[in-house]
Amino acid sequence: MLTLKQIRENKAFTIERLAVKGFDATQAVERIETLDDKRKAIQCQLDACLAQQNAIAKEVGMLFKQGKKEEAEAAKAQTATLKEESKTLEDQLRSVEDELTQIIVTLPNFPCMEVPHGLTAADNVVVRMGGKNPDLKEDALPHWELARKYDIIDFELGVKLTGAGFPVYKGQGAALQRALITFFLDCNIAAGYTEMMPPLMVNEASGFGTGQLPDKEGQMYHANLDNFYLIPTAEVPVTNIYRDVLLNESDFPVKMTAYTPCFRREAGSYGKDVRGLNRLHQFDKVEIVQLSLPENSYKALDGMIAHVESIVQKLELPYRILRLCGGDMSFTSAITYDFEVYSAAQKRWLEVSSVSNFESFQANRLKLRYRDANKKTQLAHTLNGSSLALPRIVAALLENNQTPEGIRMPEALIPYTRFDCIK
């Protein structure tokens, strides 16, 4: 979340930057200023009251030593009154601080200055493109038809077992999933990321730490009895490993990767754009997370983008990288780059990765700090990216590589699938 200092030191900047995300912060910022002034005034009163109590306590001791019992008892009575006053002030302070925090947590992160203005995906900027679109025949099949033809993904069986958005992978389809997961993890580990295997459910504090709560609680599956949430991405448990942790400068960068299933309710999703693997309630994803010193986080971001790009290139898929406009960015992000691969049979681009720098926004919620060279405590920066999400990668691989003989596997995957063609 934003810090009080960030908001108060430049109110105009706060309102202007959040407007880039389509968020009108004017009333919230004014209320924050009013509450902070009130907080400071109450704190001054409380400090004065406590100081007076301390002074009287010393005076009481002196009076008793001097044998002035009546004066000492009168002073003690005054202390009791002051204690009641300080308790009232403490309650008022707590109430103001709670309201102040509740408003601050509703404010999204500042988009950095490189973020384009715009409100929808149509305003995103293409940074670069790569790969070559396949030349498919007019009767090329979409992946859901290919899945049925080769009996590798059963969408109807998933509906029977659970519901729509929970496919069952079979035979070579299951092997392809497993191969992609291992391939992605191996690529990440070779790039210096430490593999983690986190829980698939998190508590409320973890959801708050990375910004899913209270922003996206309606999109998360909730286990009511224990108040746990099924993770929407490995970013949540992996980043929270460092919640309430104080690091040293020498500990950076921290680089982690994890494979997990991901769970998203995707409420309101329907139509042709969500058919097949295009939008699921449960899907597999390999994630990369970095913790960085503030001065190095944008260099780390560039490195993460280059790393994800190298994996997409190895899969021989046509792709493009987009810099998201303010209105299309997440609540927590300072800047986001999306990777999309081209689906030749559907004739559309499919998002397969988002790589983001959150700067200190998540770290402030997580209380993730480090000691700098001067032994001062500072907030770290956090970053994460999909490396990669499987469903749309699988969709593009199936569609783009279909031939009369079967579905060809990219060369880099063959050591993992142990077959070169789905037949």
Secondary structure as GFF3:
##gff-version 3
##sequence-region A 1 423
A	DSSP	alpha_helix	4	9	.	.	.	ID=ss1
A	DSSP	alpha_helix	11	20	.	.	.	ID=ss2
A	DSSP	alpha_helix	26	65	.	.	.	ID=ss3
A	DSSP	alpha_helix	69	104	.	.	.	ID=ss4
A	DSSP	three_ten_helix	121	123	.	.	.	ID=ss5
A	DSSP	beta_strand	125	130	.	.	.	ID=ss6
A	DSSP	alpha_helix	143	150	.	.	.	ID=ss7
A	DSSP	beta_strand	153	154	.	.	.	ID=ss8
A	DSSP	alpha_helix	155	161	.	.	.	ID=ss9
A	DSSP	beta_strand	168	169	.	.	.	ID=ss10
A	DSSP	alpha_helix	172	190	.	.	.	ID=ss11
A	DSSP	beta_strand	194	196	.	.	.	ID=ss12
A	DSSP	beta_strand	201	202	.	.	.	ID=ss13
A	DSSP	alpha_helix	204	209	.	.	.	ID=ss14
A	DSSP	three_ten_helix	217	219	.	.	.	ID=ss15
A	DSSP	beta_strand	222	223	.	.	.	ID=ss16
A	DSSP	beta_strand	228	230	.	.	.	ID=ss17
A	DSSP	alpha_helix	235	240	.	.	.	ID=ss18
A	DSSP	beta_strand	246	248	.	.	.	ID=ss19
A	DSSP	three_ten_helix	249	251	.	.	.	ID=ss20
A	DSSP	beta_strand	254	263	.	.	.	ID=ss21
A	DSSP	three_ten_helix	272	274	.	.	.	ID=ss22
A	DSSP	beta_strand	282	292	.	.	.	ID=ss23
A	DSSP	three_ten_helix	294	296	.	.	.	ID=ss24
A	DSSP	alpha_helix	297	314	.	.	.	ID=ss25
A	DSSP	beta_strand	319	323	.	.	.	ID=ss26
A	DSSP	three_ten_helix	326	328	.	.	.	ID=ss27
A	DSSP	beta_strand	335	343	.	.	.	ID=ss28
A	DSSP	beta_strand	348	359	.	.	.	ID=ss29
A	DSSP	alpha_helix	361	366	.	.	.	ID=ss30
A	DSSP	beta_strand	369	371	.	.	.	ID=ss31
A	DSSP	beta_strand	377	379	.	.	.	ID=ss32
A	DSSP	beta_strand	381	389	.	.	.	ID=ss33
A	DSSP	alpha_helix	390	400	.	.	.	ID=ss34
A	DSSP	beta_strand	402	403	.	.	.	ID=ss35
A	DSSP	beta_strand	406	408	.	.	.	ID=ss36
A	DSSP	three_ten_helix	411	413	.	.	.	ID=ss37
A	DSSP	alpha_helix	414	417	.	.	.	ID=ss38
A	DSSP	beta_strand	421	422	.	.	.	ID=ss39
###
